[in-house]
Amino acid sequence: MHVSKPLSVILLTFLSVPAFAQQQPGLHFIENWDLNEDGVVTVEEARERRGDIFTTFDADEDDVLTAEEYVMFDEAREADMKENGYAVMGGQGQGKGQGKGQGQGKGQGQGKRSGMGEHGAAMAMTRQNADLDGDGRVTRAEFLSGVDLWFPTQDRNGDGVLTQDDFGRR
């Protein structure tokens, strides 16, 4: 696949986390997702940014990310995270499942990990997190509605916006 300049710029803008930002959790996210540069990211700004990302990877412009299109997106996201010193984590969480059965039930959790600190936005966009109906395709509507699932988990103080205070160790 030929990566056009706009795609390269979008990947760097949305997904990279330079080393200096690692000491200031959330700084890079705020700088790149805060569209009006007021120091906070609103739900609307997050939804617009995700829409831009979706458009970038919807190669056939049919408002659906197929498995093939998602492979390209996942590879680009993972390569960028590795390049910037972050371990790539799958979308499956380390859920603490509720034991099912008599006696000493062993947890069977498969918790979805939506809000994950510094790379919550990137990880919430993985196919397993974005494919809300599980049909193997991610529609624009699904991709954008993922903001409504991820955003509140990242908004630690529940004030309806994301700031640097919403990132870092919990």
C-alpha positions, 0 to 999 in steps of 0.5 A: 500500500502506498502511504500518502502524505496525508495518511502519514501526517494523520498517523503521526498526529493521532497515534504517536507519543513522543518520548518527551510526552511520556513524562507528561501523560496525555500531553500529546493526546491533548495537543493533537485531539484538542481541535480548538486549542483550548487545552481540553478535548470535548466529546465532539472533538474526539468524535470529529478526530475519530471520523478523520481517522475512519475516513483515512482508512476507509479505502473504498469510501463505503463507510465500512471498515472491512477486515482488510482495511482494519488490518492496515489501520491496526498495522499502522497504529501498532507500528507507530506505538512500537516506534514510540516506545510503547508496548502494543496491547491487544484489545482484550482486557485482563477482566476479573471474571465472575466464577460460574458454577459451584464452589471455587469458580475460576474467573472467565473474564474477557473484559474490554479495555476501553480507557487505558491511560495514555493509549486509551484512544488508540486501543479503543479503536482496535477492531475488537473494541470498535466492532460493536455488533461483532459482524467483522465489519466496523461501520462509521456509526460504530466507530464514532459511537465508540467515543461514547464508550471510551470517553467517560472511562478516560474522563476521571473526574467526570467533568465532560472534557479530557485534560492532562489530569485525566491521564497517567497512572490511576 
